[in-house]
Amino acid sequence: MTTATMTKKATRPVNILIVDDHPVVRLGIRQMLADDPALRVCGEADTMESALHACRSLDVDLALVDLSLGSASGLELIKQLHDEHPNLLILVLSRHDESLFAQRALRAGARGYLEKQEAIDGLIQAIRHVLTGKVYVSEGVAQQVLAGLRGTPPTPVDQLATLTDREIQVLERVGRGSSTAEIARDLGVSVKTIETYRSNIKAKLNLKSALDLVRYATSWIERP
């Protein structure tokens, strides 16, 4: 934690911004944090744009960020928040598999990763851990990171681990039923670029057709 954050924490509760596109989830997080007088929810956001606005206008110490934000990518939000506010602490709280996304989030600028199913017992602990200046991930992911630092690439969980961040984003949008044109519009790129991403995804996942891609993406999105 930075000296400025430590000083603010000593004089007032830590200001937390909740970034999630589901109102019920935001309510649940707010209720979990309500019993800790050292933590205060200073705002909520349900889109990338509203999260950026909140961090520019509010005195936010820590942002709890989901990776799925409608048409936007939580990873892209983390990168932009980190660029604009390098002292902002970011903790990812997502349903997505930690083994696939934690290192991506850390590279983007997050200081920790917690899966939503672990939040009831682990959210306060994860927040406190990040506030001390440490990185919060599970033991399994910590071992993956250490293996990478030693020059020994960890064994991918599955072929999804070979996809780039942008390919993961496109795959998620395909799974949510977006057309190539819609994805291109939302990501601000050409249709041809999205077609290239789709082709690369099919090759990496050994999928034969566009229908196979849609089936795979839909199944992946619906995983618990």
MOCORJO-V298305 format. One record per residue. N is the residue number from 1. RES is the residue in one small letter. SS is DSSP state (A for helix, B for strand, O for the rest). D_FIRST is the distance of its C-alpha to the first C-alpha in Angstrom with 1 decimal. Layout:
# MOCORJO-V298305
((N;RES;SS;D_FIRST) (N;RES;SS;D_FIRST))
This chain:
# MOCORJO-V298305
((1;m;O;0.0) (2;t;O;3.8) (3;t;A;6.6) (4;a;A;8.2) (5;t;A;6.3) (6;m;A;6.6) (7;t;A;10.1) (8;k;A;10.9) (9;k;A;10.1) (10;a;A;12.4) (11;t;A;15.1) (12;r;O;15.3) (13;p;O;14.6) (14;v;B;11.8) (15;n;B;13.7) (16;i;B;14.4) (17;l;B;16.8) (18;i;B;19.1) (19;v;B;20.7) (20;d;O;23.8) (21;d;O;27.5) (22;h;O;28.9) (23;p;A;29.3) (24;v;A;29.9) (25;v;A;26.7) (26;r;A;24.7) (27;l;A;26.7) (28;g;A;26.1) (29;i;A;22.3) (30;r;A;22.6) (31;q;A;24.8) (32;m;A;22.5) (33;l;A;19.7) (34;a;A;22.2) (35;d;O;22.6) (36;d;O;19.1) (37;p;O;19.1) (38;a;O;15.3) (39;l;B;15.2) (40;r;B;17.2) (41;v;B;18.6) (42;c;B;18.9) (43;g;B;20.8) (44;e;B;22.3) (45;a;B;23.5) (46;d;O;26.1) (47;t;O;26.4) (48;m;A;24.5) (49;e;A;25.9) (50;s;A;25.0) (51;a;A;21.3) (52;l;A;21.1) (53;h;A;23.0) (54;a;A;20.8) (55;c;A;17.6) (56;r;A;19.7) (57;s;A;21.1) (58;l;O;18.7) (59;d;O;15.5) (60;v;O;13.5) (61;d;O;9.8) (62;l;B;10.5) (63;a;B;13.7) (64;l;B;15.8) (65;v;B;18.1) (66;d;O;21.5) (67;l;O;23.0) (68;s;B;26.5) (69;l;B;26.9) (70;g;O;30.6) (71;s;O;31.7) (72;a;B;28.2) (73;s;B;25.8) (74;g;A;22.3) (75;l;A;21.5) (76;e;A;22.8) (77;l;A;20.7) (78;i;A;17.5) (79;k;A;18.6) (80;q;A;19.5) (81;l;A;16.4) (82;h;A;14.3) (83;d;A;17.0) (84;e;A;17.1) (85;h;O;13.5) (86;p;O;11.4) (87;n;O;8.2) (88;l;O;9.3) (89;l;B;8.0) (90;i;B;11.4) (91;l;B;13.0) (92;v;B;16.7) (93;l;B;19.2) (94;s;B;22.6) (95;r;O;26.0) (96;h;O;26.2) (97;d;O;26.5) (98;e;A;23.2) (99;s;A;25.1) (100;l;A;26.1) (101;f;A;23.2) (102;a;A;19.9) (103;q;A;20.0) (104;r;A;21.1) (105;a;A;18.2) (106;l;A;15.7) (107;r;A;17.8) (108;a;A;17.7) (109;g;O;13.9) (110;a;O;12.9) (111;r;O;10.3) (112;g;B;12.9) (113;y;B;16.5) (114;l;B;18.6) (115;e;B;22.4) (116;k;A;23.8) (117;q;A;26.3) (118;e;A;23.6) (119;a;A;21.8) (120;i;A;24.0) (121;d;A;23.0) (122;g;A;19.6) (123;l;A;17.7) (124;i;A;16.2) (125;q;A;15.4) (126;a;A;13.7) (127;i;A;11.6) (128;r;A;10.6) (129;h;A;10.0) (130;v;A;7.6) (131;l;A;5.7) (132;t;O;5.5) (133;g;O;4.1) (134;k;O;7.9) (135;v;O;10.5) (136;y;B;13.0) (137;v;O;16.6) (138;s;O;19.9) (139;e;A;21.5) (140;g;A;24.0) (141;v;A;21.6) (142;a;A;19.7) (143;q;A;23.1) (144;q;A;23.9) (145;v;A;20.9) (146;l;A;22.0) (147;a;A;25.5) (148;g;A;24.7) (149;l;A;23.0) (150;r;O;26.2) (151;g;O;28.3) (152;t;O;29.7) (153;p;O;29.3) (154;p;O;28.9) (155;t;O;31.9) (156;p;O;31.5) (157;v;O;31.8) (158;d;O;34.5) (159;q;A;35.7) (160;l;A;33.0) (161;a;A;30.6) (162;t;A;32.7) (163;l;O;32.1) (164;t;O;29.9) (165;d;A;27.3) (166;r;A;29.9) (167;e;A;32.6) (168;i;A;30.7) (169;q;A;30.3) (170;v;A;34.1) (171;l;A;34.9) (172;e;A;33.1) (173;r;A;35.0) (174;v;A;38.2) (175;g;A;37.7) (176;r;O;37.2) (177;g;O;40.6) (178;s;O;39.8) (179;s;O;42.4) (180;t;A;41.9) (181;a;A;42.6) (182;e;A;40.1) (183;i;A;37.3) (184;a;A;38.3) (185;r;A;38.2) (186;d;A;34.8) (187;l;A;33.2) (188;g;O;35.0) (189;v;O;37.0) (190;s;O;40.7) (191;v;A;42.5) (192;k;A;43.4) (193;t;A;39.8) (194;i;A;39.2) (195;e;A;42.5) (196;t;A;41.2) (197;y;A;38.0) (198;r;A;40.2) (199;s;A;42.5) (200;n;A;39.7) (201;i;A;38.3) (202;k;A;41.9) (203;a;A;42.4) (204;k;A;39.2) (205;l;A;39.9) (206;n;O;43.6) (207;l;O;44.6) (208;k;O;48.1) (209;s;O;48.3) (210;a;A;46.5) (211;l;A;47.5) (212;d;A;45.9) (213;l;A;42.6) (214;v;A;42.8) (215;r;A;43.6) (216;y;A;40.8) (217;a;A;38.2) (218;t;A;39.5) (219;s;A;39.4) (220;w;A;35.8) (221;i;A;34.6) (222;e;O;36.5) (223;r;O;35.0) (224;p;O;33.5))
